[in-house]
Amino acid sequence: MAEETKREDEVIFALRTTANREDQVMDFVSSNAKRKGLDVYSIVRPHGMRGYIFIEATSRADAEQAAFNVPYARGILPKPIEYREIEHMLEQVKKEVNMQKNDVVEIISGPFKRENAKITRIDKQKEEVVVELLEAAVPIPITVKMDAVKVIRSETEDILYFLIK
């Protein structure tokens, strides 16, 4: 089994909070970190866990400074938390991608990397798009994952451009 790759400059600390005030504490800690220019990378409130939030920071001092004088914050636990201890509490959130039929995209991974193509069909459930390469002599439909393409020109932008002109 491959060993986890973890950067040495990031540590996760657990911050105790008053139950049901986790969101408020997160807001305060986040604004403190930004205002003070601290090396705080992320602040997480695991769903279903009351009374704790997790702060990923360079050092304990940065985490403590971010939580300093924050209402409802009860202090950072003495030992740092290992990522594997909280990994099961985290979930990836899907981000809505703004792609439409006839948009021109650049393929950013796979065998057709750096090729421009036009979207002919979108399957949001499978997170796939069907594209046709612009430079191909004969249009051949190619199915790729949504994250393998990036929109470089939108069909709606073209319509707006012609309306303005």
VMD Tcl script that draws the C-alpha trace (Angstrom):
set ca {
  {0.00 0.00 0.00}
  {1.39 3.40 -0.97}
  {2.22 5.73 1.89}
  {0.23 8.95 2.22}
  {1.96 12.02 0.84}
  {1.76 14.75 3.44}
  {3.50 18.08 3.38}
  {5.53 18.67 6.50}
  {4.49 22.31 6.82}
  {0.80 21.57 7.38}
  {-0.68 20.24 10.61}
  {-4.32 19.74 11.61}
  {-5.48 21.00 15.01}
  {-8.81 20.37 16.73}
  {-10.49 23.44 18.21}
  {-13.15 22.83 20.86}
  {-16.23 25.01 20.51}
  {-19.56 25.52 22.20}
  {-21.99 22.98 20.72}
  {-24.08 24.31 17.83}
  {-21.83 27.37 17.44}
  {-19.31 25.74 15.07}
  {-20.30 27.82 12.04}
  {-19.92 31.09 13.94}
  {-16.52 30.03 15.26}
  {-15.43 29.08 11.74}
  {-16.38 32.55 10.46}
  {-14.49 34.29 13.27}
  {-11.39 32.07 12.91}
  {-11.38 32.57 9.13}
  {-11.60 36.36 9.36}
  {-8.93 36.40 12.11}
  {-6.56 34.34 9.95}
  {-7.07 36.63 6.93}
  {-6.78 39.84 8.94}
  {-3.61 38.73 10.74}
  {-2.05 37.12 7.65}
  {-1.65 33.73 9.33}
  {-0.68 30.50 7.56}
  {-4.09 28.84 7.97}
  {-4.94 26.68 4.94}
  {-8.38 25.33 5.77}
  {-11.05 25.27 8.44}
  {-13.39 22.28 8.49}
  {-16.59 21.48 10.37}
  {-17.35 17.80 9.87}
  {-21.04 17.12 9.39}
  {-22.63 15.52 12.43}
  {-19.76 16.28 14.82}
  {-20.72 18.81 17.46}
  {-18.35 20.87 19.55}
  {-15.24 20.70 17.34}
  {-13.82 22.23 14.19}
  {-10.47 21.43 12.57}
  {-7.87 23.98 11.56}
  {-5.13 23.13 9.07}
  {-2.19 25.46 9.66}
  {1.59 25.66 9.41}
  {2.08 25.73 13.17}
  {0.23 25.49 16.44}
  {0.98 29.20 17.02}
  {-0.85 30.16 13.81}
  {-3.87 28.05 14.77}
  {-3.92 29.53 18.27}
  {-3.62 33.09 16.95}
  {-6.50 32.46 14.54}
  {-8.67 31.22 17.45}
  {-7.48 33.90 19.93}
  {-10.37 35.87 21.53}
  {-12.95 34.15 19.31}
  {-16.36 33.89 20.99}
  {-17.49 30.29 21.66}
  {-13.95 28.91 21.03}
  {-12.84 26.78 23.98}
  {-9.22 26.05 23.06}
  {-7.08 23.88 20.83}
  {-6.46 20.28 21.88}
  {-2.85 19.58 22.93}
  {-1.99 17.03 20.22}
  {-2.29 17.58 16.45}
  {-4.76 15.40 14.56}
  {-3.67 12.96 11.83}
  {-5.53 13.35 8.54}
  {-6.49 9.66 8.52}
  {-8.35 10.19 11.83}
  {-10.81 12.65 10.27}
  {-10.73 11.51 6.64}
  {-13.91 9.43 7.03}
  {-15.80 12.56 8.21}
  {-14.99 14.55 5.07}
  {-16.79 14.36 1.76}
  {-16.02 15.80 -1.62}
  {-18.50 18.38 -2.80}
  {-19.36 18.44 -6.48}
  {-19.02 21.81 -8.09}
  {-21.50 22.83 -10.78}
  {-19.73 23.27 -14.11}
  {-21.06 25.84 -16.54}
  {-20.88 24.03 -19.89}
  {-23.38 24.08 -22.69}
  {-23.88 22.43 -26.03}
  {-21.83 24.13 -28.82}
  {-19.27 25.59 -26.39}
  {-15.69 25.42 -27.66}
  {-13.41 23.65 -25.18}
  {-9.77 22.71 -24.86}
  {-9.05 19.12 -23.89}
  {-6.63 19.30 -20.94}
  {-5.86 15.61 -20.39}
  {-5.76 12.33 -22.23}
  {-4.61 11.43 -25.74}
  {-6.20 14.55 -27.27}
  {-4.56 16.97 -24.84}
  {-4.29 20.59 -26.12}
  {-6.83 19.95 -28.90}
  {-9.81 22.28 -29.32}
  {-13.24 20.73 -29.66}
  {-16.93 21.60 -29.75}
  {-19.38 20.10 -27.23}
  {-22.18 18.15 -28.92}
  {-23.75 16.47 -25.86}
  {-23.51 16.67 -22.05}
  {-24.28 13.83 -19.62}
  {-24.32 15.36 -16.13}
  {-25.11 12.06 -14.38}
  {-22.01 10.36 -15.78}
  {-20.05 13.65 -15.69}
  {-19.09 13.20 -19.34}
  {-19.22 15.35 -22.46}
  {-19.23 14.29 -26.09}
  {-17.03 16.52 -28.23}
  {-15.93 16.76 -31.85}
  {-12.40 17.93 -32.60}
  {-12.32 21.18 -34.56}
  {-9.18 20.33 -36.53}
  {-10.37 16.87 -37.60}
  {-11.15 16.35 -41.29}
  {-14.10 14.12 -40.39}
  {-16.11 14.90 -37.23}
  {-15.78 11.93 -34.86}
  {-17.63 12.05 -31.52}
  {-15.28 11.55 -28.55}
  {-16.55 11.01 -25.01}
  {-14.40 12.52 -22.24}
  {-14.89 13.32 -18.55}
  {-16.09 16.85 -17.73}
  {-12.93 17.56 -15.75}
  {-10.83 16.73 -18.83}
  {-12.02 19.84 -20.69}
  {-12.05 23.57 -20.04}
  {-14.35 26.04 -21.77}
  {-12.45 28.55 -23.87}
  {-15.41 30.09 -25.71}
  {-19.04 29.89 -24.75}
  {-21.93 29.79 -27.20}
  {-23.74 32.46 -25.13}
  {-20.70 34.77 -25.39}
  {-20.88 34.51 -29.18}
  {-24.55 35.46 -29.18}
  {-23.88 38.45 -26.91}
  {-20.95 39.51 -29.11}
  {-23.16 39.56 -32.20}
  {-25.93 41.46 -30.38}
  {-23.50 44.15 -29.23}
  {-21.79 44.51 -32.58}
}
mol new
graphics top color blue
foreach p $ca { graphics top sphere $p radius 0.5 }
foreach p [lrange $ca 0 end-1] q [lrange $ca 1 end] { graphics top cylinder $p $q radius 0.2 }
display resetview
